[in-house]
Amino acid sequence: MNNLSRLPVLAVFTVALLGASTDLILAAENNTTIQLKEVQVIADKEKIKSTLTVPSNQDALKEIQSTPGGANIVAEEKFEKKYTQSFADTLALTPGVYAQKRFGEEVRFSMRGSGLSRGFHMLGIKLLQDGIPFNLADGSGDFQESDFLAQQRIEVYKGGNSLQYGGTALGGTVNMITKNGISHPGQQVRLETGSDDTFRFHLQTGHEFESSDLFLSLSGTTSDDFRDHSEQENIKFNGNFGLRLSDQVESRFYFTTNIISQELPGEIPINTVLTLPETANPDAILSDWQRDINSVRLANKTTFDLGNGRFVDVGAFINHKNLFHPITRFVGVIDQESVDFGFFAQGYGSYNIGQFENNFRAGFTTQFGHTNALLFSNIGGQRGALRSDQDQYAQTAVIYGENHFFVIPELALITGGQIVVAGREADNNLMPARSDSETYATFNPRVGLLYQHSDSIQFFANITRSYEPPDFINLTQAGTMGFIPLDAQRAWTGEIGTRGQYGPVSWDLVFYRAWLDDELLQFATGPGIPASTFNADDTIHQGIEVGLNFMLGQNLLMGGDSLRWSNAYTFSDFYFDGDVQYGNNTIAGQPPHFFQTELRYEHKNGWYIAPNAEVASSAFVDFSNTLKAPDYAIMGFTAGYRVNENIDLFVSGRNLLDEEYAATFSTIASPNPFNTSTFFPGDDRRLFGGVTVNF
C-alpha cells in the first residue's frame, strides 16, 4: 500500500495509539506545540533574559510560532534533569526526530528520512551552534562536539523551515543555543556518575557587567560504555563574551574547543545483538577503531537595532578541526585537518503596506572549507603506508528571502526562496589524474499559509523545495577515477499541520509528503568496506509527526502538585516509486512506527518521578526488503529532588528490563554471508545519578 492513501489511515491510527478521543482531535484545533508550551512555562520560571544577539526562549517561541511548518524548541529543563549523552537523550519526545545511539555520543540522526542510509557521521541535516555551522562546508560532520550542559535550548526546524539559517536539506536544521552571562548568571558545579564507570563533571560561570557579559563552561567525561572497545574520554569548553556597544548595538564573541577520544565497537550480526550485545566487531579490536577529534571554533555575531522593529545581524566564523580516525583495514587510518570559515548577514523586521502588516527576512550565508585528507594503511590503529593524499575544497553560498504578508490580521501568506551555489574540488596529490571538481546550483522556492485561529491555535501549510549536493564521502569512493558521477538530491515537500492548546491538552501535528529525485542512498557491500552511494530514481518520503501532551491533573495529593503525560509519535513511510531494480520497495533505515512517552509527577516540595517508554516497530535493513531489525519496547525513568534553591539531585535509568535489541543499523542492498554485520545493539540496563550545586 505504498501510496498517499496511507496518510489518512495512519492519521486515525496515530490518534488511537496516543489514546486521544475524537473530541480531543476536534479540540486539537486549539493547539500550541507541546514543546512550545513547555518552553513558555520554563522561560517564566527561570526568568531567562533576552539580549540583542541571543533571544530568550520566550522570543524564540515567537519565531517558532511564525513558522508555517514543523518546528520545536526543547529547553534545557527537558534534558538537564537526567544524564544526557547524545541527541537521542536531548531530543527524546520531539516528534519527527529519529535519533538512535550507535555508540558513545554518536547517533544515527534523521528527520523525514534525511541521510537515512548514512551509517556513520552526519548527512541531510544542518547542525548549528548559535547559528554557526557544525557541519563542514560539504555538509558532512560529526555530533560529538556538542556539549548539551552548555546549552539553554535546542531549536528544531524540520524540512524547509530553516530558511533563516541557510538550511537547504530535506531533513532541516538543528540549532543549539548556548547559555550566556545574562541568561545564566552565577556559578554551577555538576557531578554525575553511573554504569560502566561513567563519570562527568561540569563547571559553569556567568557574569553580567555594566555593558557586557561573560559565560564560561567546562565539561569532562570518561566512560567505558557497555560494549567492548567503546571507551571514551572528552573535554569540552564553551565560552562567549557579549559587548553592548550602545542600546542599539551588541556584539558577541564565541570560543569553543574540544578534545575527544572515542573507541568504536562497530556493527555486529543480529544474532550477536540478541545474545551478546556487549560484543565488539572483532576487527574493531584488532585494528583499534577510533574517532579522535581536536577542534577550535571562533565566531562573532553583531546585531543592530534599527528601530521600528527592524534589525540587522552580521557575523563571521572559523573552525579548525583535526580528525584521527583508524577504521577498518579496507579503509585504513583517516587523518584529516580541516579549516572552515564563513560569513553571514540578514535583515529582518516589519512594516505596513497600506493597512496590511508585512514581516520580512532576507540575507545570505557562506561557508568555505579546506581539508587536507590523508589516508594510511591501518596497522593496529596506527598509521602505516600512505595510501591517499587529497586537498579537498568545498564552498557553499545561500542567498535567501522570505516575506509574511497578512491578508487579514489572522492569515499570513508566506513567500520566499533560496539561491544555492555549491562547489566541490578534490586535488589528488598522489595521482593527479584522479583530481576532479563539480559545481551545483539551484533555486528553491517556498510558499505557505499561517492561520492564527485564536490566541492558542494555529494552522499552517507550505510547499518547499530542498537541494543537497553530495559530500566528499559520497564523491571520493575508493578506487575511482575522479568523482563518482552523482547528482544533487532534489525534493519538493508539502506539509500541513496545526499546533495549539485546548484546556489540559496541547499538541503539534504535521502531515508531510516529499517527492524526491536522485535521492542519495548508500549500502554496505561487505565487512569493513565503506558504503557505496548511488542516486535512486524517484522516491517518496511521507509521514506524520505528532506531539500530544495531557495535563492529567493538578493539586492531586496536595496543593501545588501535577501529573503530566507527554507523547511523541513519528510515522515514516519511505519507498521507491517504480524503481527499475527495487520497484516500490520500502527504503531501508528507519522503523515506520516510533513512539516515546513519559508520565511525569511533580510534587510541590521539589521532588518528581517520571517513568518513560520507547517503542519501535521492525524495520527493513535492506533495499530488497528481505531482512528486518526486530521491533522492541524499552522502559526507563527519571527522578529527582530539589534540596533547596541551590542543590538538585537526580537519578535516571535506561532499559530497566534489560532487553536485548538493535537500536539502529547500517543499510545494505541485499543480505549475503558477508554483509550482515550491520547492527548496533541498544544499551543494556544502565543507571546514572547526579548532583547540581548553584551558587
C-alpha positions, 0 to 999 in steps of 0.5 A, a space after each residue: 500500500 505504498 501510496 498517499 492513501 496511507 496518510 489518512 489511515 495512519 492519521 486515525 491510527 496515530 490518534 488511537 495509539 496516543 489514546 486521544 478521543 475524537 473530541 480531543 482531535 476536534 479540540 486539537 484545533 486549539 493547539 500550541 506545540 507541546 514543546 512550545 508550551 513547555 518552553 513558555 512555562 520554563 522561560 517564566 520560571 527561570 526568568 531567562 533574559 533576552 539580549 540583542 544577539 541571543 533571544 530568550 526562549 520566550 522570543 524564540 517561541 515567537 519565531 517558532 510560532 511564525 513558522 508555517 511548518 514543523 518546528 520545536 524548541 526543547 529547553 534545557 529543563 527537558 534534558 538537564 534533569 537526567 544524564 544526557 549523552 547524545 541527541 537521542 537523550 536531548 531530543 527524546 519526545 520531539 516528534 519527527 526526530 529519529 535519533 538512535 545511539 550507535 555508540 558513545 555520543 554518536 547517533 544515527 540522526 534523521 528527520 523525514 528520512 534525511 541521510 537515512 542510509 548514512 551509517 556513520 557521521 552526519 548527512 541531510 541535516 544542518 547542525 548549528 551552534 548559535 547559528 554557526 555551522 557544525 557541519 563542514 562546508 560539504 555538509 558532512 560532520 560529526 555530533 560529538 562536539 556538542 556539549 548539551 550542559 552548555 546549552 539553554 535550548 535546542 531549536 528544531 526546524 524540520 524540512 524547509 523551515 530553516 530558511 533563516 539559517 541557510 538550511 537547504 536539506 530535506 531533513 532541516 536544521 538543528 540549532 543549539 543555543 548556548 547559555 550566556 552571562 545574562 541568561 545564566 548568571 552565577 556559578 554551577 558545579 555538576 557531578 554525575 556518575 553511573 554504569 560502566 564507570 561513567 563519570 562527568 563533571 561540569 563547571 559553569 560561570 556567568 557574569 553580567 557587567 555594566 555593558 557586557 557579559 561573560 559565560 564560561 563552561 567546562 565539561 569532562 567525561 570518561 566512560 567505558 560504555 557497555 560494549 567492548 572497545 567503546 571507551 571514551 574520554 572528552 573535554 569540552 569548553 564553551 565560552 562567549 563574551 557579549 559587548 553592548 556597544 550602545 542600546 542599539 548595538 551588541 556584539 558577541 564573541 564565541 570560543 569553543 574547543 574540544 578534545 575527544 577520544 572515542 573507541 568504536 565497537 562497530 556493527 555486529 550480526 543480529 544474532 550477536 545483538 540478541 545474545 551478546 550485545 556487549 560484543 565488539 566487531 572483532 576487527 574493531 579490536 584488532 585494528 583499534 577503531 577510533 574517532 579522535 577529534 581536536 577542534 577550535 571554533 571562533 565566531 562573532 555575531 553583531 546585531 543592530 537595532 534599527 528601530 521600528 522593529 527592524 534589525 540587522 545581524 552580521 557575523 563571521 566564523 572559523 573552525 579548525 578541526 583535526 580528525 584521527 580516525 583508524 577504521 577498518 583495514 579496507 579503509 585504513 587510518 583517516 587523518 584529516 585537518 580541516 579549516 572552515 570559515 564563513 560569513 553571514 548577514 540578514 535583515 529582518 523586521 516589519 512594516 505596513 503596506 497600506 493597512 496590511 502588516 508585512 514581516 520580512 527576512 532576507 540575507 545570505 550565508 557562506 561557508 568555505 572549507 579546506 581539508 587536507 585528507 590523508 589516508 594510511 594503511 591501518 596497522 593496529 590503529 596506527 598509521 602505516 603506508 600512505 595510501 591517499 593524499 587529497 586537498 579537498 575544497 568545498 564552498 557553499 553560498 545561500 542567498 535567501 528571502 522570505 516575506 509574511 504578508 497578512 491578508 487579514 490580521 489572522 492569515 499570513 501568506 508566506 513567500 520566499 526562496 533560496 539561491 544555492 551555489 555549491 562547489 566541490 574540488 578534490 586535488 589528488 596529490 598522489 595521482 593527479 589524474 584522479 583530481 576532479 571538481 563539480 559545481 551545483 546550483 539551484 533555486 528553491 522556492 517556498 510558499 505557505 499559509 499561517 492561520 492564527 485561529 485564536 490566541 492558542 491555535 494555529 494552522 499552517 501549510 507550505 510547499 518547499 523545495 530542498 537541494 543537497 549536493 553530495 559530500 566528499 564521502 559520497 564523491 571520493 569512493 575508493 578506487 575511482 577515477 575522479 568523482 563518482 558521477 552523482 547528482 544533487 538530491 532534489 525534493 519538493 515537500 508539502 506539509 500541513 499541520 496545526 499546533 495549539 492548546 485546548 484546556 489540559 491538552 496541547 499538541 503539534 501535528 504535521 502531515 508531510 509528503 516529499 517527492 524526491 529525485 536522485 535521492 542519495 542512498 548508500 549500502 554496505 557491500 561487505 565487512 569493513 568496506 565503506 558504503 557505496 552511494 548511488 542516486 535512486 530514481 524517484 522516491 517518496 518520503 511521507 509521514 506524520 509527526 505528532 506531539 500530544 501532551 495531557 495535563 492529567 491533573 493538578 493539586 492531586 495529593 496536595 496543593 501545588 502538585 501535577 501529573 503530566 503525560 507527554 507523547 511523541 509519535 513519528 510515522 515514516 513511510 519511505 519507498 521507491 516509486 517504480 524503481 527499475 531494480 527495487 520497484 516500490 520497495 520500502 527504503 531501508 533505515 528507519 522503523 515506520 512506527 516510533 513512539 516515546 512517552 513519559 508520565 511525569 509527577 511533580 510534587 510541590 516540595 521539589 521532588 518528581 518521578 517520571 517513568 518513560 517508554 520507547 517503542 519501535 516497530 521492525 524495520 527493513 535493513 535492506 533495499 530488497 526488503 528481505 531482512 528486518 531489525 526486530 521491533 522492541 519496547 524499552 522502559 526507563 525513568 527519571 527522578 529527582 529532588 530539589 534540596 533547596 534553591 541551590 542543590 538538585 539531585 537526580 537519578 535516571 535509568 535506561 532499559 530497566 528490563 534489560 532487553 536485548 535489541 538493535 537500536 539502529 543499523 547500517 543499510 545494505 542492498 541485499 543480505 549475503 554471508 558477508 554483509 550482515 554485520 550491520 547492527 548496533 545493539 541498544 544499551 543494556 540496563 544502565 543507571 546514572 545519578 547526579 548532583 547540581 550545586 548553584 551558587 
